[in-house]
Amino acid sequence: MGEVSYVWADPSSGEQQIVFSSLVQAMLSRDVVAIVRWVSREGMDPKMGVLIPREFEKVDCFLWVQVCFPSLLLD
């Protein structure tokens, strides 16, 4: 549907990086993706997307891709 975005933990928070990396590694080991609902800020419409776990050189992250989803199922 659109651009692919990277999602990663806050680089200044070691604790957040560990938790985030654990989630990415768990999803990679099970070969699964997550269907997510993302609201960027209060009052904005939600967007549906897929989080795809990826492991690059010493960096664990997700690729986020928006998907088309009927808006009536979001209410």
GROMACS elastic network, one bead per residue, 0.5 to 0.9 nm:
[ bonds ]
;  ai    aj funct       b0    kb
    1    65     6  0.75916   500
    1    66     6  0.61341   500
    1    67     6  0.59008   500
    1    68     6  0.68869   500
    2    65     6  0.70432   500
    2    66     6  0.64640   500
    2    67     6  0.81989   500
    3    64     6  0.85684   500
    3    65     6  0.67380   500
    3    66     6  0.77613   500
    4    63     6  0.63435   500
    4    64     6  0.57140   500
    4    65     6  0.50964   500
    4    66     6  0.78016   500
    5    62     6  0.82274   500
    5    63     6  0.56292   500
    5    64     6  0.50687   500
    5    65     6  0.66790   500
    6    61     6  0.67273   500
    6    62     6  0.58151   500
    6    64     6  0.61535   500
    7    51     6  0.85046   500
    7    61     6  0.56784   500
    7    62     6  0.50455   500
    7    63     6  0.62078   500
    7    64     6  0.68072   500
    8    11     6  0.82173   500
    8    17     6  0.80520   500
    8    20     6  0.75016   500
    8    21     6  0.87556   500
    8    59     6  0.84323   500
    8    60     6  0.71209   500
    8    62     6  0.65749   500
    9    12     6  0.86296   500
    9    13     6  0.76984   500
    9    14     6  0.88310   500
    9    16     6  0.60185   500
    9    17     6  0.51838   500
    9    18     6  0.86444   500
    9    19     6  0.86395   500
    9    20     6  0.60958   500
    9    21     6  0.81444   500
    9    60     6  0.86440   500
    9    61     6  0.76845   500
   10    13     6  0.55265   500
   10    14     6  0.80399   500
   10    16     6  0.65985   500
   10    17     6  0.67023   500
   11    14     6  0.71758   500
   11    16     6  0.83577   500
   11    17     6  0.70676   500
   12    16     6  0.86267   500
   12    17     6  0.86024   500
   13    16     6  0.52920   500
   13    17     6  0.62957   500
   13    18     6  0.88456   500
   14    17     6  0.50473   500
   14    18     6  0.63065   500
   14    19     6  0.88126   500
   15    18     6  0.52492   500
   15    19     6  0.64140   500
   15    20     6  0.86040   500
   16    19     6  0.52691   500
   16    20     6  0.59870   500
   16    21     6  0.84051   500
   17    20     6  0.50948   500
   17    21     6  0.58643   500
   17    22     6  0.84364   500
   17    60     6  0.86704   500
   18    21     6  0.51509   500
   18    22     6  0.61209   500
   18    23     6  0.87504   500
   19    22     6  0.51418   500
   19    23     6  0.64506   500
   19    24     6  0.88457   500
   20    23     6  0.52421   500
   20    24     6  0.63565   500
   20    25     6  0.86819   500
   20    60     6  0.77971   500
   20    61     6  0.79617   500
   21    24     6  0.50633   500
   21    25     6  0.60153   500
   21    26     6  0.84732   500
   21    59     6  0.81546   500
   21    60     6  0.55491   500
   21    61     6  0.74070   500
   22    25     6  0.51383   500
   22    26     6  0.60396   500
   22    27     6  0.85927   500
   22    60     6  0.88548   500
   23    26     6  0.51484   500
   23    27     6  0.62297   500
   23    28     6  0.85875   500
   23    53     6  0.86708   500
   24    27     6  0.52420   500
   24    28     6  0.61313   500
   24    29     6  0.86655   500
   24    52     6  0.86623   500
   24    53     6  0.53620   500
   24    54     6  0.71457   500
   24    55     6  0.79612   500
   24    60     6  0.63614   500
   24    61     6  0.66605   500
   24    62     6  0.72290   500
   25    28     6  0.50041   500
   25    29     6  0.61006   500
   25    30     6  0.86647   500
   25    53     6  0.77091   500
   25    54     6  0.85270   500
   25    55     6  0.81189   500
   25    60     6  0.77008   500
   26    29     6  0.52167   500
   26    30     6  0.64074   500
   26    31     6  0.85638   500
   26    32     6  0.88643   500
   27    30     6  0.52155   500
   27    31     6  0.58906   500
   27    32     6  0.53607   500
   27    33     6  0.67869   500
   27    34     6  0.85531   500
   27    52     6  0.85679   500
   27    53     6  0.65148   500
   28    32     6  0.65597   500
   28    33     6  0.83736   500
   28    52     6  0.87705   500
   28    53     6  0.61090   500
   28    54     6  0.74198   500
   28    55     6  0.84656   500
   29    32     6  0.80799   500
   31    53     6  0.87003   500
   32    52     6  0.77801   500
   32    53     6  0.80562   500
   33    50     6  0.67516   500
   33    51     6  0.57980   500
   33    52     6  0.50902   500
   33    53     6  0.67869   500
   34    49     6  0.83305   500
   34    50     6  0.55950   500
   34    51     6  0.51029   500
   34    52     6  0.68550   500
   34    53     6  0.87098   500
   35    48     6  0.72521   500
   35    49     6  0.58219   500
   35    51     6  0.64123   500
   36    47     6  0.82437   500
   36    48     6  0.57844   500
   36    49     6  0.53530   500
   36    50     6  0.59484   500
   36    51     6  0.70161   500
   37    46     6  0.62053   500
   37    47     6  0.56380   500
   37    49     6  0.64026   500
   37    50     6  0.86969   500
   37    74     6  0.85591   500
   38    45     6  0.86967   500
   38    46     6  0.54111   500
   38    47     6  0.51307   500
   38    48     6  0.62714   500
   38    49     6  0.74185   500
   39    42     6  0.72844   500
   39    43     6  0.84641   500
   39    44     6  0.63050   500
   39    45     6  0.64629   500
   39    47     6  0.64026   500
   40    43     6  0.89010   500
   40    44     6  0.66770   500
   40    45     6  0.82926   500
   40    46     6  0.75896   500
   40    47     6  0.85598   500
   41    44     6  0.57698   500
   41    45     6  0.87074   500
   42    45     6  0.86198   500
   46    71     6  0.88364   500
   46    74     6  0.76169   500
   47    66     6  0.68872   500
   47    67     6  0.79524   500
   47    68     6  0.85741   500
   47    69     6  0.82636   500
   47    74     6  0.89072   500
   48    65     6  0.85479   500
   48    66     6  0.58091   500
   48    67     6  0.57377   500
   48    68     6  0.70588   500
   48    69     6  0.64623   500
   48    74     6  0.87133   500
   49    64     6  0.64618   500
   49    65     6  0.52951   500
   49    68     6  0.80457   500
   49    69     6  0.87184   500
   50    63     6  0.78395   500
   50    64     6  0.56063   500
   50    65     6  0.53471   500
   50    66     6  0.64839   500
   50    67     6  0.71004   500
   51    62     6  0.56244   500
   51    63     6  0.55546   500
   51    65     6  0.68115   500
   52    61     6  0.83810   500
   52    62     6  0.51727   500
   52    63     6  0.50021   500
   52    64     6  0.64888   500
   52    65     6  0.82104   500
   53    60     6  0.75734   500
   53    61     6  0.60542   500
   53    63     6  0.64573   500
   54    59     6  0.84425   500
   54    60     6  0.59996   500
   54    61     6  0.54227   500
   54    62     6  0.56212   500
   54    63     6  0.70073   500
   55    58     6  0.73934   500
   55    59     6  0.59441   500
   55    61     6  0.63847   500
   55    62     6  0.84014   500
   56    59     6  0.51130   500
   56    60     6  0.62433   500
   56    61     6  0.78645   500
   57    60     6  0.82026   500
   69    72     6  0.87040   500
   69    73     6  0.77924   500
   69    74     6  0.83901   500
   70    73     6  0.59262   500
   70    74     6  0.74754   500
   71    74     6  0.53182   500
   71    75     6  0.71649   500
   72    75     6  0.57127   500
